[in-house]
Amino acid sequence: MSAASDPLFDGARLVITSGAGGVGKTTTAAALALESARSGRRTAVLTIDPARRLANALGLEAFHDHAQRVEGAGPLWAMMLDMRTTADAMVRRFSPDEAAARRILDNPYYGAFSTSLAGTQEYMAVEQVHALVRSGEYDLVVLDTPPAVHAIDFLTAPDRILGALDNRAVNWLYKPRDAGERGQPQGYGARLLGRGRQVVLKSLDRFTGGPFFEDLASFLQAFSALFEAFRQSSRAVQALLRADSTRFLVVTAPYPGTVREAIGFRAELVERGFPFAGFVCNRVHDARPAASLDALAAALGPHAPARLAEALATALADHNRMAARDADGLAALRQADARPVRVVPLMPEDVHDLEGLSRVGRALMQNFSSADTF
């Protein structure tokens, strides 16, 4: 099956690969994006993994926080998610003018907000994905997520940010300056910048040894004007992650521990309303026909050392034991979900160029039924 007719891409705007660390998520995302681009779709692949090996496989020296065209791969672009760049872009987009944006961007508390507040980094990364999908520049965006242990935090960041913005204490803290004029309590930042602020702030600054509270008050007041825009954006990101045009693939290897983790992660995705599209199982051993020691010796010829046939027999037996283990892992994945498992066989070498990614992509595009094995 080609990418042009694969149901994974039919009507999709966003494909997300997730799973444990070290199972080939990033390579899977790049291979899927390559297949999509070669079918004619304008495709962007985003990664949080700045690994030079994968960048080199795409013909790039390194990933950057802007989209780079991948030569010889159809309409394909690649980039690395950058939280601070995304945060700055959001401030500029939501601010009424450049002067208002600069009051936030130049404030010393903005750096802490955009990179350290719990959930903010994850939210900014997902917001960058949303911006690319919304831009209309790409037919498909493929996203590589953090390992599963952190992926739920990554994916639920919009929910948590929205909950924080709707929190009563936060609303009190950030209430716009004119709220009191409507008979409502003013926020902390507005009151600090209100009547008598010079006397209060100078006293506080002497106590802290610097303009601590004045900077904080300025930041709270300036940022409060953007809160409704952040709420709307958070709702839009929530909707994107759960949209019919979004597909989640859980990537795993056929080992018992990673299979259990993949099945558990799939259950959590479904419970939280994320559209699960199937498993990908990488590095699967294909069973080889058994051969006797005599048959192996005959195949090697009369001049081959006897120990070479014995070593081959041992290697073949070990390989088939791993193939049997892998078959059990595939069976467990198929029992957990009725969708066909996309199986990528163990490759003779690591992926280091576009041809290697193409081999992975071709395996991903094959249509395996529940009875297929390697």
Protein Blocks (a to p, Z undefined) as FASTA:
>chain_A
ZZklgmklgopabdcdeddehiommmmmmmmmmmmmmnopacddddfbfcfklmmmnopa
bdcfbdcddehiajaddddddfklmmmmmmmmmpmbfklmmmmmmpmklmmmmmmgghkl
mmmmmmmmmmmmmnomafbdcdddddfklmmmmmmmmmmmmmmmmpmklmmmmocfklmm
nopacdfklmmmmghklmmmmmmmmmnopaklmmmmmmmmmmmmmmmmmmmmmmmmmmmm
mgmkbccdddddfbfklmmmmmmmmmmmmmnopacfbdcdehiacddddddfklmmmmno
pkbcfklmmmmmmmmmmmmmmmmmmmmmmmmmmmmpmbdcddddddfbdcfbfklmmmmm
mmmmpccdfkbcZZ
